[in-house]
């Protein structure tokens, strides 16, 4: 798809990492972590054959149809969601990129994509800077107070450790297992919120508390793990799984901790949600959705149908 108005920020090293952020710095800006490498993009193009569906496009507000464009704020920085396989300043790729482009084609509009930090996108929806946001945003009760969601995948929370390490050796099913450890995670994410909300579990168990280190750059998080400054990373299931499959990352995925629906984000009361929901469901029905997920290795996160503002998984 032709992307107009693309504004690309230099976000440091490319690497097959994990966090739900694509922003700032927890270390030296632009520093490459040990073992960092770009992850080649698959060559399949399931979006190429997608065409406008007039009945679905008609769900858009008249002003949007007349303008023919939507402004999308994208958090870019990690595969398989969204990253730069050919270097910063080139076109981004990933599951979120393909799904957004496919939805736009069904709706008959062009996307004006601008990269933005993960934690800045939701506030920017409210201010009117963006019409829609992507960044593997998990649907939570707290976020539903401020934004609307149209779901497109089921991802969630997981953990990873350094290969050969002994901090954790099995699946994390209870945060008490983290007691006494240092956990690295992304700024403004559901992971940070979960860790902060449950910070008393160690005291209640009579154990040393876990320490949380927050990073706003993917490279810094992985570097911290590789250099032993943190013991474990908490991030997305799909991102951690993808990362662990890259030998240079030197990480081990410890499995799923908590599933969450993930969706396109909109300002509260946006008139765009019904059109986006219908477009996602069309892609599910015609098989494009399954092809996109297969391309990026996320088939296990498929949903049966898109929903608007579903309750948070408990």
DRENDO-1510 file (C-alpha; in Angstrom, 1 decimal, always signed):
<recs>
REC; n; res; u; v; w
REC; 1; UNK; +0.0; +0.0; +0.0 .
REC; 2; UNK; +1.2; +3.5; -0.7 .
REC; 3; UNK; +1.9; +5.2; +2.6 .
REC; 4; UNK; +1.7; +9.0; +2.6 .
REC; 5; UNK; +2.9; +11.3; +5.3 .
REC; 6; UNK; +5.2; +8.7; +6.8 .
REC; 7; UNK; +7.4; +10.2; +9.5 .
REC; 8; UNK; +10.1; +7.8; +10.6 .
REC; 9; UNK; +12.2; +8.3; +13.7 .
REC; 10; UNK; +15.6; +6.7; +14.3 .
REC; 11; UNK; +14.9; +4.3; +17.1 .
REC; 12; UNK; +18.3; +2.6; +17.5 .
REC; 13; UNK; +19.3; -0.9; +16.7 .
REC; 14; UNK; +17.1; -3.4; +14.9 .
REC; 15; UNK; +16.7; -6.7; +16.8 .
REC; 16; UNK; +14.2; -9.5; +17.2 .
REC; 17; UNK; +13.0; -8.4; +20.5 .
REC; 18; UNK; +9.9; -8.2; +22.5 .
REC; 19; UNK; +8.6; -5.3; +24.5 .
REC; 20; UNK; +5.4; -3.5; +23.8 .
REC; 21; UNK; +7.4; -0.3; +23.4 .
REC; 22; UNK; +9.2; +1.4; +20.5 .
REC; 23; UNK; +10.6; +4.4; +22.2 .
REC; 24; UNK; +13.1; +6.3; +24.4 .
REC; 25; UNK; +16.2; +5.0; +26.1 .
REC; 26; UNK; +17.1; +2.9; +29.2 .
REC; 27; UNK; +20.8; +3.0; +28.3 .
REC; 28; UNK; +22.9; +4.6; +25.7 .
REC; 29; UNK; +20.7; +6.0; +22.9 .
REC; 30; UNK; +21.1; +4.0; +19.8 .
REC; 31; UNK; +23.3; +1.4; +21.4 .
REC; 32; UNK; +23.1; -2.1; +19.9 .
REC; 33; UNK; +22.6; -4.9; +22.4 .
REC; 34; UNK; +24.8; -7.9; +22.3 .
REC; 35; UNK; +23.7; -10.2; +19.5 .
REC; 36; UNK; +21.4; -7.6; +17.9 .
REC; 37; UNK; +20.4; -8.3; +14.3 .
REC; 38; UNK; +17.7; -7.4; +11.8 .
REC; 39; UNK; +15.1; -10.1; +11.3 .
REC; 40; UNK; +14.3; -10.6; +7.6 .
REC; 41; UNK; +10.7; -10.0; +6.5 .
REC; 42; UNK; +8.8; -12.9; +5.0 .
REC; 43; UNK; +8.2; -12.5; +1.3 .
REC; 44; UNK; +4.5; -13.5; +1.1 .
REC; 45; UNK; +2.2; -10.6; +0.5 .
REC; 46; UNK; -1.4; -11.5; +1.5 .
REC; 47; UNK; -2.4; -7.8; +1.4 .
REC; 48; UNK; -1.8; -7.4; -2.3 .
REC; 49; UNK; -5.1; -9.0; -3.4 .
REC; 50; UNK; -7.3; -7.1; -0.9 .
REC; 51; UNK; -9.9; -4.9; -2.5 .
REC; 52; UNK; -12.3; -2.3; -1.2 .
REC; 53; UNK; -15.7; -3.5; +0.0 .
REC; 54; UNK; -18.2; -0.8; -0.7 .
REC; 55; UNK; -20.7; -1.9; +1.9 .
REC; 56; UNK; -18.0; -1.8; +4.6 .
REC; 57; UNK; -16.5; +1.4; +3.4 .
REC; 58; UNK; -19.9; +3.0; +3.6 .
REC; 59; UNK; -19.7; +2.6; +7.4 .
REC; 60; UNK; -17.0; +5.3; +7.5 .
REC; 61; UNK; -18.0; +8.9; +8.3 .
REC; 62; UNK; -18.7; +10.9; +5.1 .
REC; 63; UNK; -15.8; +13.2; +5.9 .
REC; 64; UNK; -13.3; +10.4; +6.1 .
REC; 65; UNK; -14.5; +8.9; +2.8 .
REC; 66; UNK; -14.2; +12.3; +1.1 .
REC; 67; UNK; -10.7; +12.8; +2.5 .
REC; 68; UNK; -9.7; +9.3; +1.6 .
REC; 69; UNK; -7.1; +9.1; +4.4 .
REC; 70; UNK; -6.7; +8.1; +8.0 .
REC; 71; UNK; -3.9; +9.1; +10.3 .
REC; 72; UNK; -2.4; +6.2; +12.1 .
REC; 73; UNK; +0.1; +6.3; +15.0 .
REC; 74; UNK; +2.3; +3.2; +15.0 .
REC; 75; UNK; +4.7; +1.9; +17.6 .
REC; 76; UNK; +7.5; +0.3; +15.6 .
REC; 77; UNK; +10.4; -1.6; +17.0 .
REC; 78; UNK; +10.0; -5.4; +17.3 .
REC; 79; UNK; +9.0; -8.4; +15.2 .
REC; 80; UNK; +6.6; -9.9; +14.6 .
REC; 81; UNK; +4.4; -6.9; +15.3 .
REC; 82; UNK; +6.1; -4.0; +13.6 .
REC; 83; UNK; +9.8; -3.4; +12.9 .
REC; 84; UNK; +12.3; -2.2; +10.2 .
REC; 85; UNK; +13.7; -5.3; +8.4 .
REC; 86; UNK; +15.7; -3.1; +6.1 .
REC; 87; UNK; +16.9; -0.4; +8.5 .
REC; 88; UNK; +15.4; +2.7; +10.0 .
REC; 89; UNK; +14.1; +5.1; +7.5 .
REC; 90; UNK; +12.8; +2.3; +5.2 .
REC; 91; UNK; +9.3; +0.9; +5.2 .
REC; 92; UNK; +8.2; -0.9; +8.4 .
REC; 93; UNK; +6.9; -4.5; +8.2 .
REC; 94; UNK; +5.1; -6.9; +10.5 .
REC; 95; UNK; +1.8; -8.3; +11.5 .
REC; 96; UNK; +0.4; -5.0; +12.7 .
REC; 97; UNK; +1.5; -3.3; +9.5 .
REC; 98; UNK; -0.1; -5.9; +7.3 .
REC; 99; UNK; -3.3; -6.0; +9.2 .
REC; 100; UNK; -3.7; -2.2; +9.2 .
REC; 101; UNK; -2.9; -2.0; +5.5 .
REC; 102; UNK; -5.4; -4.7; +4.7 .
REC; 103; UNK; -8.1; -3.0; +6.8 .
REC; 104; UNK; -7.4; +0.3; +5.0 .
REC; 105; UNK; -7.8; -1.4; +1.6 .
REC; 106; UNK; -11.1; -2.9; +2.6 .
REC; 107; UNK; -12.2; +0.6; +3.6 .
REC; 108; UNK; -10.9; +2.2; +0.5 .
REC; 109; UNK; -8.6; +4.7; +2.3 .
REC; 110; UNK; -4.9; +5.5; +2.5 .
REC; 111; UNK; -3.0; +5.4; +5.7 .
REC; 112; UNK; -0.9; +8.3; +6.8 .
REC; 113; UNK; +1.4; +6.4; +9.1 .
REC; 114; UNK; +3.6; +8.1; +11.7 .
REC; 115; UNK; +5.8; +6.3; +14.1 .
REC; 116; UNK; +5.3; +7.3; +17.7 .
REC; 117; UNK; +6.5; +5.9; +21.1 .
REC; 118; UNK; +4.2; +3.3; +22.6 .
REC; 119; UNK; +3.3; +5.4; +25.6 .
REC; 120; UNK; +2.5; +8.5; +23.6 .
REC; 121; UNK; -0.1; +7.0; +21.2 .
REC; 122; UNK; -3.1; +6.6; +23.4 .
REC; 123; UNK; -3.0; +10.2; +24.7 .
REC; 124; UNK; -2.5; +11.4; +21.1 .
REC; 125; UNK; -5.8; +9.8; +20.1 .
REC; 126; UNK; -7.6; +11.9; +22.6 .
REC; 127; UNK; -5.9; +15.0; +21.4 .
REC; 128; UNK; -6.9; +14.3; +17.8 .
REC; 129; UNK; -3.3; +13.8; +16.5 .
REC; 130; UNK; -4.1; +10.3; +15.3 .
REC; 131; UNK; -7.4; +8.7; +14.1 .
REC; 132; UNK; -6.2; +5.2; +15.1 .
REC; 133; UNK; -3.3; +3.7; +16.9 .
REC; 134; UNK; -1.4; +0.4; +16.7 .
REC; 135; UNK; +1.3; -1.1; +18.9 .
REC; 136; UNK; +0.0; -4.4; +20.3 .
REC; 137; UNK; -2.2; -2.5; +22.7 .
REC; 138; UNK; -3.8; -5.0; +25.1 .
REC; 139; UNK; -7.4; -4.4; +26.1 .
REC; 140; UNK; -7.6; -3.7; +29.8 .
REC; 141; UNK; -10.3; -2.3; +32.1 .
REC; 142; UNK; -8.2; +0.7; +32.8 .
REC; 143; UNK; -7.6; +1.5; +29.2 .
REC; 144; UNK; -11.2; +1.0; +28.3 .
REC; 145; UNK; -12.0; +4.1; +30.4 .
REC; 146; UNK; -10.0; +6.2; +28.1 .
REC; 147; UNK; -10.0; +4.7; +24.6 .
REC; 148; UNK; -12.1; +2.4; +22.4 .
REC; 149; UNK; -10.7; -0.9; +20.9 .
REC; 150; UNK; -11.4; -3.0; +17.9 .
REC; 151; UNK; -9.8; -6.4; +18.5 .
REC; 152; UNK; -7.7; -8.2; +15.9 .
REC; 153; UNK; -5.6; -10.7; +17.8 .
REC; 154; UNK; -5.2; -12.4; +21.1 .
REC; 155; UNK; -1.7; -12.0; +22.6 .
REC; 156; UNK; -0.7; -11.3; +26.1 .
REC; 157; UNK; +2.0; -11.5; +28.8 .
REC; 158; UNK; +4.9; -13.8; +29.1 .
REC; 159; UNK; +8.5; -14.0; +30.4 .
REC; 160; UNK; +12.0; -14.7; +29.0 .
REC; 161; UNK; +15.4; -15.3; +30.6 .
REC; 162; UNK; +18.9; -15.5; +29.4 .
REC; 163; UNK; +19.8; -18.8; +27.8 .
REC; 164; UNK; +21.9; -20.8; +30.3 .
REC; 165; UNK; +20.8; -18.7; +33.2 .
REC; 166; UNK; +19.4; -20.0; +36.5 .
REC; 167; UNK; +17.1; -17.2; +37.6 .
REC; 168; UNK; +14.0; -19.0; +36.4 .
REC; 169; UNK; +13.9; -22.4; +34.9 .
REC; 170; UNK; +10.2; -23.0; +34.2 .
REC; 171; UNK; +6.9; -21.4; +33.4 .
REC; 172; UNK; +5.9; -18.5; +35.6 .
REC; 173; UNK; +2.4; -19.1; +36.9 .
REC; 174; UNK; +2.6; -16.8; +40.0 .
REC; 175; UNK; +4.5; -13.6; +40.4 .
REC; 176; UNK; +5.8; -14.9; +43.7 .
REC; 177; UNK; +8.3; -16.8; +41.5 .
REC; 178; UNK; +9.9; -13.4; +40.7 .
REC; 179; UNK; +10.6; -12.6; +44.3 .
REC; 180; UNK; +14.2; -11.5; +44.8 .
REC; 181; UNK; +14.7; -11.0; +41.1 .
REC; 182; UNK; +15.1; -7.9; +38.9 .
REC; 183; UNK; +12.4; -7.8; +36.2 .
REC; 184; UNK; +12.9; -5.6; +33.0 .
REC; 185; UNK; +9.9; -4.4; +31.1 .
REC; 186; UNK; +8.6; -1.6; +28.9 .
REC; 187; UNK; +7.4; +1.8; +29.9 .
REC; 188; UNK; +3.6; +2.4; +29.8 .
REC; 189; UNK; +2.8; -1.3; +29.2 .
REC; 190; UNK; +0.4; -3.7; +30.7 .
REC; 191; UNK; +3.5; -5.5; +32.1 .
REC; 192; UNK; +4.6; -2.5; +34.1 .
REC; 193; UNK; +1.0; -2.1; +35.4 .
REC; 194; UNK; +0.8; -5.8; +36.4 .
REC; 195; UNK; +4.1; -5.8; +38.2 .
REC; 196; UNK; +3.3; -2.6; +40.1 .
REC; 197; UNK; -0.2; -3.7; +41.0 .
REC; 198; UNK; +1.1; -7.0; +42.4 .
REC; 199; UNK; +4.2; -5.7; +44.1 .
REC; 200; UNK; +3.0; -6.7; +47.6 .
REC; 201; UNK; +2.8; -10.5; +46.8 .
REC; 202; UNK; +6.4; -11.1; +47.9 .
REC; 203; UNK; +5.9; -9.4; +51.3 .
REC; 204; UNK; +2.8; -11.4; +51.8 .
REC; 205; UNK; +4.7; -14.6; +51.1 .
REC; 206; UNK; +7.5; -13.5; +53.5 .
REC; 207; UNK; +10.0; -13.2; +50.7 .
REC; 208; UNK; +12.3; -10.4; +49.3 .
REC; 209; UNK; +10.5; -8.1; +46.8 .
REC; 210; UNK; +11.1; -8.2; +43.1 .
REC; 211; UNK; +12.7; -5.1; +41.6 .
REC; 212; UNK; +11.2; -3.6; +38.4 .
REC; 213; UNK; +13.4; -1.9; +35.9 .
REC; 214; UNK; +11.5; +0.0; +33.2 .
REC; 215; UNK; +13.0; +0.7; +29.8 .
REC; 216; UNK; +11.7; +2.7; +26.9 .
REC; 217; UNK; +13.9; +1.2; +24.3 .
REC; 218; UNK; +13.9; -2.4; +23.2 .
REC; 219; UNK; +17.6; -2.6; +22.6 .
REC; 220; UNK; +18.3; -1.5; +26.2 .
REC; 221; UNK; +16.0; -4.1; +27.7 .
REC; 222; UNK; +17.7; -7.0; +25.9 .
REC; 223; UNK; +21.2; -5.6; +26.6 .
REC; 224; UNK; +20.3; -5.4; +30.3 .
REC; 225; UNK; +19.3; -9.1; +30.2 .
REC; 226; UNK; +22.4; -10.2; +28.3 .
REC; 227; UNK; +24.7; -8.2; +30.6 .
REC; 228; UNK; +23.1; -9.6; +33.8 .
REC; 229; UNK; +21.6; -6.2; +35.0 .
REC; 230; UNK; +18.1; -7.8; +35.0 .
REC; 231; UNK; +17.2; -11.5; +35.6 .
REC; 232; UNK; +14.0; -11.8; +33.5 .
REC; 233; UNK; +12.0; -9.8; +30.9 .
REC; 234; UNK; +8.2; -9.5; +31.0 .
REC; 235; UNK; +6.7; -8.7; +27.6 .
REC; 236; UNK; +4.4; -10.0; +24.8 .
REC; 237; UNK; +3.9; -13.7; +24.2 .
REC; 238; UNK; +4.4; -13.4; +20.4 .
REC; 239; UNK; +7.4; -11.1; +20.7 .
REC; 240; UNK; +9.2; -13.2; +23.3 .
REC; 241; UNK; +8.5; -16.4; +21.3 .
REC; 242; UNK; +9.8; -14.8; +18.1 .
REC; 243; UNK; +12.9; -13.5; +19.9 .
REC; 244; UNK; +13.8; -16.8; +21.4 .
REC; 245; UNK; +13.7; -18.4; +17.9 .
REC; 246; UNK; +16.6; -16.1; +16.9 .
REC; 247; UNK; +19.9; -17.7; +18.1 .
REC; 248; UNK; +21.7; -14.4; +18.4 .
REC; 249; UNK; +19.3; -13.2; +21.1 .
REC; 250; UNK; +20.4; -15.8; +23.6 .
REC; 251; UNK; +17.0; -16.0; +25.3 .
REC; 252; UNK; +14.6; -18.7; +26.4 .
REC; 253; UNK; +10.8; -18.1; +26.3 .
REC; 254; UNK; +9.2; -19.3; +29.5 .
REC; 255; UNK; +5.6; -19.6; +28.2 .
REC; 256; UNK; +2.4; -17.7; +28.6 .
REC; 257; UNK; +1.4; -16.0; +31.8 .
REC; 258; UNK; -1.8; -14.1; +31.0 .
REC; 259; UNK; -3.7; -13.7; +27.7 .
REC; 260; UNK; -5.1; -10.3; +26.5 .
REC; 261; UNK; -7.1; -9.2; +23.5 .
REC; 262; UNK; -5.2; -6.8; +21.4 .
REC; 263; UNK; -6.8; -4.2; +19.2 .
REC; 264; UNK; -6.7; -1.0; +17.1 .
REC; 265; UNK; -7.1; +1.9; +19.5 .
REC; 266; UNK; -9.4; +4.9; +19.0 .
REC; 267; UNK; -10.4; +8.0; +21.0 .
REC; 268; UNK; -13.5; +7.3; +23.2 .
REC; 269; UNK; -16.6; +7.5; +21.1 .
REC; 270; UNK; -14.8; +7.3; +17.8 .
REC; 271; UNK; -17.2; +6.8; +14.8 .
REC; 272; UNK; -14.5; +4.6; +13.1 .
REC; 273; UNK; -14.9; +1.5; +15.3 .
REC; 274; UNK; -17.8; -0.2; +13.4 .
REC; 275; UNK; -16.1; +0.2; +10.1 .
REC; 276; UNK; -12.8; -1.3; +11.4 .
REC; 277; UNK; -14.6; -4.1; +13.1 .
REC; 278; UNK; -16.4; -5.0; +9.9 .
REC; 279; UNK; -13.2; -4.8; +7.9 .
REC; 280; UNK; -11.3; -7.1; +10.3 .
REC; 281; UNK; -14.2; -9.6; +10.1 .
REC; 282; UNK; -14.2; -9.4; +6.3 .
REC; 283; UNK; -10.5; -10.3; +6.4 .
REC; 284; UNK; -11.2; -13.2; +8.7 .
REC; 285; UNK; -14.0; -14.5; +6.5 .
REC; 286; UNK; -12.1; -14.3; +3.2 .
REC; 287; UNK; -8.9; -15.9; +4.5 .
REC; 288; UNK; -6.6; -12.9; +4.3 .
REC; 289; UNK; -6.4; -12.7; +8.1 .
REC; 290; UNK; -5.2; -16.3; +8.4 .
REC; 291; UNK; -2.6; -15.7; +5.7 .
REC; 292; UNK; -1.2; -12.7; +7.5 .
REC; 293; UNK; -0.9; -14.5; +10.8 .
REC; 294; UNK; +0.7; -17.5; +9.1 .
REC; 295; UNK; +3.2; -15.2; +7.4 .
REC; 296; UNK; +4.3; -13.8; +10.8 .
REC; 297; UNK; +4.1; -17.0; +12.8 .
REC; 298; UNK; +1.2; -15.9; +15.0 .
REC; 299; UNK; -1.5; -18.3; +14.0 .
REC; 300; UNK; -1.9; -19.4; +17.7 .
REC; 301; UNK; -3.1; -15.9; +18.5 .
REC; 302; UNK; -6.0; -15.8; +15.9 .
REC; 303; UNK; -9.4; -14.7; +17.0 .
REC; 304; UNK; -12.7; -15.9; +15.5 .
REC; 305; UNK; -14.3; -12.5; +15.2 .
REC; 306; UNK; -13.4; -8.9; +16.0 .
REC; 307; UNK; -15.1; -7.2; +18.9 .
REC; 308; UNK; -15.5; -3.6; +20.0 .
REC; 309; UNK; -14.5; -3.0; +23.6 .
REC; 310; UNK; -14.6; -6.6; +25.0 .
REC; 311; UNK; -14.0; -6.9; +28.8 .
REC; 312; UNK; -10.5; -7.6; +29.9 .
REC; 313; UNK; -9.6; -11.2; +30.3 .
REC; 314; UNK; -9.4; -12.3; +33.9 .
</recs>
